Amino acid sequence: MKFLVSLFWGYIFSFIAIFIITAILGSNEISQGTTVLNCSILAVLFTLTSVGLNSLIKENKK
């Protein structure tokens, strides 16, 4: 469940980051679908990173 929340927040943060970068650099006729695709890719990468870090930090209960 916590990784679904990470995916949700990753999507929101990536949308904000892409929006800011696009606003600063200019859109250059970028379609809306490309932005959604980029947000989805960044959100999945964020979630996979959090899963990896969680498995490294998690202690074994033996």
Sequence and secondary structure as in RCSB ss.txt:
>XXXX:A:sequence
MKFLVSLFWGYIFSFIAIFIITAILGSNEISQGTTVLNCSILAVLFTLTSVGLNSLIKENKK
>XXXX:A:secstr
 HHHHHHHHHHHHHHHHHHHHHHHH  TT  HHHHHHHHHHHHHHHHHHHHHHHHHH     
